[in-house]
Amino acid sequence: MSKFFSSRLSSLEAYVPGEQPKDMAYIKLNTNESPFPPAPAVQRALTEDTVAKLRLYCDPEASRLKAALADSFATDASRIFVSNGSDDILNFAFLAFGEGGVAFPDISYGFYEVFARLHGISAEKIPLAEDFSITPKDYFAKGKMVCIANPNAPTGMALSLEEVEAIVKSNPDSVVLIDEAYVDFGGESCAALTKKYKNLLCVGTFSKSRSMAGARLGFAVADEALIADLERVKYSTNPYNVNSLTQLLGVLTLENQAYYTENCQRIIEARAYATKALEALGFSVLPSSANFIFAKSDRIGGEALYLALKARGVLVRHFEKPRIADYNRITVGTLADMQALVAAVKDILSQ
């Protein structure tokens, strides 16, 4: 780092994105992207006219997009926030609501700890249970912001809506942020509960089930007062944080929901196939409600399997934390992708 870098940030450990190697063509099962392209109507929207309009600033209020999201969640546009990916919303939320500290699982999305350190927020990392599940009572009456990914990452395990509500209800004076990046693959959204609880912030993304990871679009549903807080932070940083093309594509995505619902079902079916096939090979696979599975084998270490798969053109995600070092997170692609994964694993185990 340079001599000009802030001393307060000198110990900051940045988030490490999934690798994007360019040395060969890979079956990419490491960053939880959708294996399916956006809906045809979304693709057709990229016309010369829409590109020509990029000379103009985008709508800072994202009015049309917010209206479409509000309609999707049967709520008012004043209860919707949109941003440059859900990571942006997490960043804003930690800054806006984390002054008294934040609690989150010790094994979860790595950005939570990064944002806490970035903003100088004390972080309480609550251990997952022995089976890697989240114990709701561990988050009752924390007296600080609570942040939970549901389904959790990298485990894929989910809390029920009743369990989420119990956590929210027990923390009336603190914001409870539920990160629903993977909810469309088998979880239960808490968005409707935001009408009942003023402290609940439900965060979603277009990156996973809606095939728009490269377009960067996230959203939140919450009480009007929480949304106003997020808007204040947004307008104090970058009012134009969702570009014109992304706003347009987001609206069209919501208008073609049936296409994405069908794709989610295909991913769920491919997940079931991969889980059964890996278990037949002796793997332990956690029960997943996400578009990935978390698996380990007693016959080969996690890092060794990751490297062997990579050498065969299949990318998965390996984490070095001691408790999960034997596991790999495997994104669920098409059925053909998962068949190729299983074939590669069989080949590795046969060596």
Buried (B, 14 or more C-beta within 10 A) or exposed (E): EEEEEEEEEEEEEEEEEBEEEEEEEBBBBBBBBBBBEBBEEBEEBEEEEEEEEEEEEBBBEBEBBBBBBBEBBEBEBEBBBBBBBBBBBBBBBBBBBBBBBBBBBEBBBBBBBBBBBBBEBEBBBBEBEEEBBBBBEBBEEBEBBBBBBBBBBBBBBBBEBEBBBBBBBBBEEBBBBBBBBBBBBBBBBBBBBBBEBBBBBBBBBBBBBBBBBEBBBBBBBBBEEBBEBBBEBBEEEEEEBBBBBBBBBBBBBBBBEEBBEEBBEBBBEBBBBBBEBBEEBEBEBBBBBBBBBBBBBEEBBBBBBBEBBBEBEBBBBBBEEEEBBBBBBBBBBBBEBBBBBBEBBEEBBEE
